[in-house]
Amino acid sequence: MPYRIIPVTPYEQNCSLHWCAETMEAAVVDPGGDLDRIRAAIASAGVTVKQILLTHAHIDHAGAAADFAEQEGLPIVGPHEGDQFWIDRLAMQASMFGFKPSRTFVPTRWLHQGDTVKIGNLVLEVRHCPGHTPGHVVFFEPKAKLAIVGDVLFAGSIGRSDFPMGDHETLVRSIREQLFTLGDDVQFIPGHGPMSTIGHERRTNPFVADKKFG
């Protein structure tokens, strides 16, 4: 599954563009802002975007979703409806964190554990991974062994759980039950920072490493 990572917003959030090499149909994951930068990446790749995918509804991941969907006529797919709380507060989030004004929206489709999302001929598996937010989801393409994990897991760290409706124990359980089970050779794109592999984090991540590797 070809992809490009597009850092956006002052938080350098890893928006990403993914496409099917056979159909050249694409999806944009987590368009938090900087739509001109996202459109430039789309044009450079020569793909046709068919949908917006959201891992969760924090402002740096979802802040520009409503505008992008309206301007391009795109459906918004995800996250899980547990994040309605955060969608309803996008304007407040924008004001609090110094972002451009952001509009609320109703996703075209909510996502749940075990759902799938198609990008052209590619099929992405959906994993519900609450803890950072209650409705956080992760996308996994098994053939490419690539996961898009938002703010659940990072290289050497894990997502914050001190925001409203976050929960540390739930987050750790999501990582161990939903991500560590994907396979050590799976690469992942986090919401911020460099990519890593599941195996590397299982061995070395100070917050969630397996005890047998400690």
C-alpha positions in Angstrom: 0.0 0.0 0.0 1.8 3.2 -1.2 1.6 6.1 1.2 3.0 9.5 2.1 3.2 11.1 5.5 2.2 14.8 5.5 3.0 16.6 8.8 0.3 19.2 9.5 -0.6 21.7 12.1 1.8 23.3 14.7 1.8 19.9 16.4 3.4 18.2 13.4 0.6 15.6 13.3 1.2 12.8 10.8 -1.6 13.1 8.4 -1.1 10.4 5.8 -2.2 9.7 2.2 -2.7 6.0 1.3 -3.7 4.6 -2.1 -4.3 1.5 -4.1 -1.6 1.0 -6.8 -4.1 -0.8 -9.1 -6.9 1.8 -9.0 -5.1 4.9 -7.8 -8.0 5.5 -5.4 -6.8 7.1 -2.2 -7.8 8.0 1.4 -6.5 10.8 3.6 -6.1 9.9 7.2 -6.5 12.5 9.9 -6.5 15.9 8.0 -6.0 18.1 11.0 -5.2 21.2 9.1 -2.9 22.7 6.3 -5.2 21.6 3.5 -3.0 23.2 0.9 -0.2 21.0 1.9 -2.4 17.9 1.8 -3.7 18.8 -1.6 -0.2 19.3 -2.9 0.7 15.8 -1.8 -2.4 14.4 -3.5 -1.5 16.2 -6.7 2.1 15.0 -6.6 1.0 11.4 -6.1 -1.5 11.6 -9.0 -4.2 9.8 -7.0 -8.0 10.4 -6.6 -9.1 10.8 -3.0 -12.3 9.0 -2.3 -12.7 9.3 1.5 -11.4 10.8 4.7 -10.5 8.4 7.5 -10.2 9.5 11.1 -8.5 7.7 13.9 -9.9 10.1 16.6 -11.4 13.5 17.0 -8.7 15.6 18.7 -8.2 19.0 16.9 -4.8 18.2 15.3 -6.3 15.1 13.7 -9.8 16.1 12.8 -9.8 19.9 12.7 -10.0 20.3 9.0 -12.1 17.2 8.3 -15.4 19.1 7.9 -14.0 21.7 5.5 -12.1 19.1 3.4 -15.1 16.9 3.2 -17.4 19.8 2.1 -14.9 21.2 -0.4 -14.1 17.9 -2.1 -17.4 16.1 -1.7 -15.9 13.3 0.4 -17.3 11.0 3.1 -15.8 11.0 6.6 -15.3 7.5 7.8 -14.6 7.0 11.5 -13.8 7.2 14.3 -15.9 5.2 16.7 -19.0 7.1 18.1 -17.3 7.2 21.5 -15.5 10.3 20.1 -18.8 12.3 19.6 -17.8 14.1 22.8 -14.7 15.4 21.1 -16.3 16.2 17.7 -18.9 18.3 19.5 -16.1 20.2 21.1 -13.9 20.9 18.0 -14.6 24.7 18.2 -13.6 24.7 21.8 -10.5 22.7 21.1 -9.5 25.1 18.3 -9.9 28.1 20.6 -8.1 26.4 23.5 -5.0 25.3 21.5 -4.7 28.2 19.1 -5.9 26.4 15.9 -7.9 27.9 13.1 -11.7 27.7 13.7 -13.0 24.2 13.3 -16.5 22.9 12.5 -18.3 20.0 14.0 -19.6 17.2 11.7 -21.4 13.9 11.7 -19.3 11.1 10.2 -20.7 9.4 7.2 -19.9 6.1 8.9 -18.9 5.3 12.4 -16.4 2.5 12.8 -16.3 -0.5 15.2 -14.0 -3.3 16.2 -13.9 -5.8 13.3 -15.1 -3.5 10.6 -13.2 -3.1 7.3 -12.6 -0.1 5.1 -11.7 -0.4 1.4 -9.3 1.9 -0.5 -9.6 0.7 -4.1 -8.8 -3.0 -4.0 -7.1 -2.7 -0.5 -9.0 -3.8 2.6 -8.0 -2.2 5.9 -9.0 -3.9 9.2 -10.4 -1.6 11.9 -9.4 -2.0 15.6 -11.1 -0.1 18.3 -8.4 1.2 20.7 -9.8 3.4 23.4 -7.8 5.0 26.1 -6.4 8.2 24.5 -10.0 8.9 23.5 -13.0 6.7 23.9 -13.6 6.3 20.2 -10.1 6.0 18.9 -9.6 3.5 16.1 -6.6 2.0 14.3 -6.4 0.9 10.6 -4.3 -2.1 9.6 -3.5 -3.4 6.1 -2.3 -7.0 6.6 -0.7 -7.5 3.2 1.5 -4.5 3.6 1.9 -5.2 7.3 1.2 -1.5 8.0 -0.8 0.0 10.8 -2.0 3.6 11.2 -2.3 4.0 14.9 -3.0 7.7 15.6 -2.1 8.7 19.2 -2.3 5.2 20.7 1.3 4.2 20.4 4.5 6.1 19.5 8.1 5.2 19.0 9.3 4.9 22.6 6.1 6.3 24.1 2.3 6.0 24.3 -0.6 8.4 24.0 -1.7 10.7 26.7 -4.5 9.6 28.9 -5.0 12.7 31.0 -7.5 14.4 28.7 -11.2 14.2 29.5 -12.5 10.6 29.0 -9.0 9.2 28.7 -7.9 6.3 30.8 -4.4 4.9 31.2 -5.3 1.3 31.9 -7.6 1.2 29.0 -4.9 2.6 26.7 -2.4 0.0 27.8 -4.9 -2.8 27.3 -5.6 -1.5 23.8 -2.0 -1.5 22.9 -1.3 -5.0 24.3 -4.5 -6.6 23.0 -5.1 -4.8 19.7 -1.6 -3.7 18.5 0.9 -6.1 20.0 -1.2 -9.0 18.5 -0.7 -7.7 14.9 2.8 -9.1 14.7 6.4 -8.0 15.5 7.2 -7.2 11.8 4.3 -4.8 11.4 5.4 -1.2 10.8 3.2 1.6 12.1 2.6 5.3 11.4 2.0 7.1 14.7 0.1 10.4 15.1 3.4 12.2 15.8 7.1 11.4 15.3 8.9 8.7 13.5 7.6 5.3 12.4 8.5 2.1 14.3 7.6 -1.6 14.4 5.4 -3.5 16.8 8.3 -5.8 17.7 10.6 -2.9 18.6 8.0 -1.4 20.9 7.2 -4.7 22.5 10.9 -5.1 23.4 11.9 -1.5 24.3 9.0 0.8 24.9 9.3 1.8 28.6 5.5 2.1 29.1 4.3 -1.1 27.6 7.2 -3.4 26.8 6.6 -7.1 27.5 8.0 -8.1 30.9 9.9 -11.1 29.3 12.0 -8.6 27.4 12.7 -6.4 30.4 
